[in-house]
Amino acid sequence: MPGFPFEHRSPSFDLAELIGRKTEDARQRCERDGFQVQVFDLDRHPAATLDHRPNRIRLTTRRGVVEDCHQG
């Protein structure tokens, strides 16, 4: 889409590799790949925005471990 500020690209790794990893390890992996990271800690009742950003990876965590993740 012309003028859209974020170019869609896939991570250089499979997001499923992040499941079960410590939150900080997963965050660093995503940031090294050039993505912004948003962490939702289920232990703290997170709220999510509905905007889609292809340059962002969202990590859903509980007790410091990634349970789910997706791009956008």
Buried (B, 14 or more C-beta within 10 A) or exposed (E): EEEEEEEEEEBEEEBEEBBEBEBEEBBEBBEEBEBEBBBBBEEEEEEEEEEEBBBBBBBBBBEEBBBBBEBE
